[in-house]
Amino acid sequence: MENSDRTSRPGAKPGSAGGKPAQGLESVENALSLLLLLRTQGRVRLSEAADELGVARSTAHRLLSTLRGRGFAVQGADKVYRPGPTLYRLGMSQRSEYDLVETARPHLLWLNGQLGETVHLAVRAGAEARILHSIEGTHALRVGSRTGVSLPAHLSAGGKALLADLGVSELADIYGTRRTAQADTDPETLHRTLETVRRRGYAVNIGGTERGISAVGAAVREPGGRAVAAMIVSAPSLRFTRARLGDAAAVLGEAVRRMEAAL
């Protein structure tokens, strides 16, 4: 029959011959595959990208360079590609809690060794700050592990460090409007209160969540600038005076920078 020669083969895609995508469409599919790889794995080497796509390294390099130029990927000194700011702004990349803990662990150990105090990694879950991982201090009198514990975000050091990144409307989404929120979580008032955190770069909690315990916390940001976790140092208030909190904040800042460089 005359039309039989025009019948596509089973499995053929539109705009393709014999089921093989046209060159332009194939490039788009490969770019999308790389975006998914960056999103799920969080880091991709050139050789891994080429193997995943089944293309030459030069082709994978060209695709990754295009994504990097558009802000979808960044490349560190180790030559590894990671999700870029555009992916984060679009909400297309999110690190798992396991990845955060694994990335943070060596830097928490360093922080713990520098100060001898208990350190934590926390994330915000709505109005709460949840501790993902703790490493206890070396002093006889110390704060114990808080792994798995959730604390009010507006009172805890880590929670305040994460809330400080939010605007009034975002705080209202969490705590309600001025008419419905509690006095200490009124969005506008809370946003003004957190100005000190934004100015200093760290938050302080002196007995706010547990009597006799003080803490300092700072947000950890991904390459796109989004705060994804907080590192915290906590100790008995008898030893963690206001002056010592300031000293600890300086060391904490270095630990945060080290972790951010590894993201």
Secondary structure by P-SEA (a helix, b strand, c coil): ccccccccccccccccccccccaaaaaaaaaaaaaaaaaacccccaaaaaaaacccaaaaaaaaaaaaaaccccccccccccccaaaaaaccccccaaaaaaaaaaaaaaaaaacccccbbbbbcccbbbbcbbbbccccccccccccccccccccaaaaaaaccccaaaaaaacccccccccccaaaaaaaaaaaaaaacbbbbcccccccccbbbbbbbccccccccccccccccccccaaaaaaaaaaaaaaaaaaaaac
